[in-house]
């Protein structure tokens, strides 16, 4: 996971990771001449605190996928693209994104104590991602691969200012408890 200053941090304890070694990885990309495979080098980092190793992928690589992020994103956005992945692979990507999306929404739902419905979380996240431009898929994948206790880095939660289901208390009901130094009616 990357911090805003470009430093690579551990997904578990958020401490900076140290370089351990590099390894090669193939990446498929659609070019004007057809599909091309190019070699990429990924870095494996070691957390000095936990001792765990993690692979640090460049921004255009997706974990456990052979195609680059741009090709996958263009298929998921249903753009008139030139991606030469087979229809079966494209179908797998759509199914994969549905599972990743459901997992991200459930993870946020659990981390805020189930105070908002999954539908409200999905709508809010979708509205936020519309402003992210082409980096929306990378953001969703970062949410997916981040542990629940570190979600506060990627998601700004303002739970205390949101009432149940987004309802605002009526002014008279909200001020009643402050005047009499007792809880307001109904809660």
N, C-alpha and C positions, 0 to 999 in steps of 0.2 A: 504494500500500500504506500502511496506517495503522499507526503505532506505538501502543504502549499509552497514551501520553500524548495521543493525538489528532492528533499532527503527521503530515503527509503526507510520505513519503519516496520517493525514486527506487527503482525496482525493480532497477536495475543496481548502483548504488554506495551506496545507503542514505543518501544525503545529503538534507537537507530540500529540497523543491521550492519554487519561487517561483510565484506566481500569474501566468499569462500572459494568459488571456482566458476568457470563458464562452461557451457555445453551447447552443442549445435542443435538446431531444430529446423525442419523444413516448413516452408510456408507457401501455400498456393495462392496465386494472384491471377486475376483475369487481365490480360493485356490486349493490345490491338491485334497481335499476332496469334491470339488464342491463350489457353491456360499455360501458365509458367510456374515452375517451382523454383524458389530461391532459398538459399541457406540463410538462416538467421542465427545469431548468437544470443543466448539468454544467460543472465547472471543468476547464480544461486547465492543467496545471502544467508548468513548464520546470525542468529540473535545471541548476543553475549550473555544475556540474562537467563533465557529459557534453554538455550542450546539447540533450539529447533532450526531446521533449514527450510527455506522457502524460495521458490523460483520467482524471479522478478521479470515480468514480461514487458516488452516495449508496448507502447500505446496501441499499435496496430495489430498486435497478436491477441488471440483469445485462447484462454486455457482450454485444453482438450479439443480444440478445433484446428483443422488444417488450413482453412481459408482465412484470409486477413479480415480485419474488422470492417473495412469499407465494403467488401463484397457481401458480407453477412448483413450489414445494416441496410444496404440498398435493396436486398431481397425482402427484409422484414418491413421496410417502408413501402413496398410494392411500387418502386420506381421503375420506369422504363429503363432498365439497365442492360448491360452487356455481360453480366456474370454468367459464366459457362458452367456453373455447378448443375448437376443433374436435377430433374424435378423431385426425385426422391430425397436428395440432400437438402433442397430448399424446404421440403415438407418437414424434414427432421429439424431444421433450424426454427421453423415456426412453432413446432411442438416444444422444442427446447426452451424458447423464449416464454411460452405460456407457463411452463413449470418454474422457470427462474422468476418470472413476475409474481406468480402466486407465492413463492417462497419469500421474496422480498417484502411483499405486503404483509404476510403472516409474521415475519420477523419484526417489522415495525409495529404491528398490532400488539404483539406480546411485549415489546420493549416499552410501550407507553401504557401498559397496564390495561389493555383492552378498553380504554376510555372512548375511543372512536371506533366506528364500524370499519370493517375491511373495505367496504364500498367507498366510504368517505376518504380513507387513506389512499385508495387506488385513484380516485378522482383528483385529490390534491397532488399526488405524485405525478400524474399525467399532466396536469396543468403546469407544474414546475418544469417537467422535462420538455415541454413545448418551447420553453425559453432557452434550453441548453443547446439548441441547434444540432449539429452533427455529433456532438459528444454525449448524446442521451444514452446510447447503448453502453458506452464505457462507464458512465455514472451508475447505471443499473447493475452492471457487472461488479463494480466496486462495492455497491451495497450488498450484492449477493455473496461475495467472497469475504466480506468483513464480518467478524464475530459480533454477536448482539451487543456485548458490552462496549463496543467501540462505535456504535451507530451515531452517537452524538457528534462525531467528527464530520459525518456526511449529511446528517439530517438535522435541521434546526427545529426542535420541538418546542412549541409554546403552549403546553398543556394547561397551565394555570389560567391563562387568559381565554381559553375556549370552554364554553359551557357544554353540557351534555347535548350532543347532536347539533352543535353550533347555535343553540338557542341563547338569546340574551334575556337576562332577568328583567322584568319590568322595573322601572325606576322606583316606584313606591314600595315594591316588595324587597328590592335590594337595600333600600335605605332604612327600612323598618327596624332591622336588627341593630343597627348602629345607634339609633336614637334611644332605644329601650335597653341596650346592653344585653340582649338575649338573641338567640338565633331567630331568623325570619321564619314565617309560617311555611310549612311544607318541607322543611329540611333542616 
